[in-house]
Amino acid sequence: MIEKKLDKTIREFIWNIVEIHAQLEDIHTSWAGLLGITQPQWLILMAITELDQGRGVAGIEIANKLRVHPAFVTNQTKILEKGGFLSRQPAADDARFILMSLTPKATAEIEKLSKRKLALNSTMFNELDEKTLSELNGALATIARNARLAARLLAIDAS
């Protein structure tokens, strides 16, 4: 009986994650549309914003963050560069790596959206305080780590 309840709770959790994922995709698509770019391009800009420590970000770092193929990042960042949203420069210590940074244009456009993003976040996380969100993030990080392990184990069993 306890296992059935746990299984039901796990299924509900998974469907909630599926729903949240779908809603976030719609939100990202809307943000991207406001800048005249695609949803994957928006996510690339957000990943660069998150990862850039002032020296630029390598494509492999972006690909890892977004869990996509590095060639996809290369293709999309070239488009973003043409659109004036990012700059691409060879790394000073290893010219094989291209480091990407947001341009002032991209920074300004994202900044224009910041008040709307704050309002949206307020709506989404309305009933959760910082402590609750922090605990939730910790639990989700644990689940993500365990899911990566489970996926590897399943892949081994399938081969």
Secondary structure as GFF3:
##gff-version 3
##sequence-region A 1 159
A	DSSP	alpha_helix	2	35	.	.	.	ID=ss1
A	DSSP	alpha_helix	39	51	.	.	.	ID=ss2
A	DSSP	beta_strand	57	58	.	.	.	ID=ss3
A	DSSP	alpha_helix	59	66	.	.	.	ID=ss4
A	DSSP	alpha_helix	70	82	.	.	.	ID=ss5
A	DSSP	beta_strand	86	90	.	.	.	ID=ss6
A	DSSP	beta_strand	98	102	.	.	.	ID=ss7
A	DSSP	alpha_helix	104	112	.	.	.	ID=ss8
A	DSSP	alpha_helix	114	124	.	.	.	ID=ss9
A	DSSP	alpha_helix	130	158	.	.	.	ID=ss10
###
